Amino acid sequence: MSPVDLTLLEGELAVIRLGTGDAVPEWARPGAGGLLSTTVTAAETSIVCRADDVPADACVSRGWRALAVAGPLDHALTGVLASIAAPLAEADVPVFAVSTFDTDYILVPVDRAGAAADALRGAGHRLRGLGPTER
């Protein structure tokens, strides 16, 4: 897999679990880079959105930053997520992946963003958006 270009988006995101068939709440708004993702399955509804808007009583995992893969990506490409996830796993950085029609977003914990950047650069990927205060 060739190196990919990634951009660390501003702002903190949260991942929320709603019940089966629950409607998307009004507080679910786009977060980092305009990212708002809703996934509905037979078992749950999951939302990725701006962390500041999520109520305290929600079933939530807070403290995520998003890395956007430069797109659009050809749907015939293979190994894009693997080329990103493998070095992050080796660096003990958890990930939460979100895909759209055009690209992928990799969420990493806020407190591991510097380690994520180091691991991805070490794997040959190009990363933008990580300021010196976030190392």
C-alpha positions in Angstrom: 0.0 0.0 0.0 1.3 3.4 -0.9 1.6 6.1 1.8 -1.6 8.1 2.4 -2.2 11.7 3.3 -4.0 12.2 6.6 -5.2 15.4 8.3 -5.8 15.6 12.0 -9.1 17.5 12.4 -9.7 20.1 15.1 -11.9 19.4 18.0 -13.0 16.6 20.2 -15.5 14.0 19.1 -17.6 11.5 21.0 -19.0 8.1 20.1 -22.6 7.5 21.3 -24.7 4.4 21.5 -28.4 4.7 21.3 -31.0 1.9 21.4 -32.4 0.0 18.6 -34.6 2.2 16.4 -33.8 5.4 18.4 -34.0 8.6 16.4 -31.0 10.8 16.0 -31.2 13.4 18.8 -31.3 17.1 18.1 -28.0 17.6 20.0 -26.1 15.4 17.5 -24.2 18.0 15.4 -21.2 17.9 13.2 -17.9 18.0 15.0 -14.3 18.0 13.9 -14.1 18.9 10.2 -17.9 18.8 9.9 -18.0 15.1 10.8 -21.3 13.7 11.9 -21.8 10.0 11.4 -24.9 7.9 12.1 -24.9 4.2 11.7 -28.1 2.2 12.2 -28.1 -1.6 12.6 -30.6 -4.1 13.9 -28.9 -4.0 17.3 -28.1 -0.3 17.8 -27.8 3.2 16.5 -24.3 4.8 16.8 -23.4 8.4 16.4 -20.1 10.2 16.1 -20.4 13.9 16.8 -19.1 16.9 18.6 -18.3 15.9 22.2 -19.4 19.2 23.7 -23.0 18.7 22.7 -23.5 15.2 24.2 -25.5 15.1 27.4 -23.9 13.7 30.5 -26.4 10.8 30.8 -25.7 9.4 27.3 -24.0 6.1 26.7 -20.8 7.7 25.4 -17.2 7.2 24.8 -15.5 10.7 24.9 -12.1 12.0 24.0 -11.6 11.2 20.3 -9.8 13.1 17.6 -10.4 12.4 13.9 -7.8 11.7 11.2 -9.2 12.2 7.7 -7.8 10.2 4.9 -7.3 12.4 1.8 -10.0 11.3 -0.7 -11.9 10.6 -2.7 -10.7 7.0 -2.5 -11.2 4.5 -5.3 -13.5 1.7 -4.0 -11.2 -0.9 -5.6 -8.3 0.1 -3.4 -7.3 -2.5 -0.8 -5.4 -2.2 2.4 -6.0 1.5 3.1 -7.4 1.0 6.6 -5.0 -1.9 7.3 -2.0 0.4 6.5 -3.2 2.9 9.1 -4.5 0.5 11.7 -1.5 -1.8 11.8 1.1 0.9 12.9 -1.4 2.3 15.4 -2.0 -1.1 16.9 1.8 -1.6 17.2 1.9 1.7 19.0 -0.9 0.6 21.3 -3.2 3.4 20.0 -6.9 2.3 19.9 -8.9 3.3 16.8 -12.5 3.8 15.9 -13.1 3.8 12.1 -15.8 5.6 10.2 -16.1 5.4 6.4 -18.0 7.5 3.9 -18.5 7.1 0.2 -15.4 9.2 -0.5 -13.0 8.5 2.3 -12.2 7.1 5.8 -11.9 8.7 9.2 -9.8 7.2 11.9 -10.6 8.3 15.4 -7.8 8.1 18.0 -7.9 9.0 21.7 -7.1 12.7 22.4 -4.3 11.8 24.7 -2.7 9.4 22.1 -2.8 11.8 19.1 0.9 12.5 19.4 1.8 8.8 19.5 -0.6 8.2 16.6 1.1 10.8 14.5 4.6 9.4 15.3 3.4 5.8 14.4 1.8 6.9 11.2 4.8 9.0 10.1 7.0 6.1 11.0 5.0 3.9 8.6 5.5 6.4 5.8 2.2 8.2 5.9 2.0 12.0 5.6 0.2 13.8 8.4 -1.0 17.4 8.7 -2.7 19.3 11.5 -0.9 18.2 14.6 0.4 21.3 16.3 3.4 21.4 18.7 1.2 21.7 21.8 -0.5 18.3 20.9 2.7 16.2 21.0 
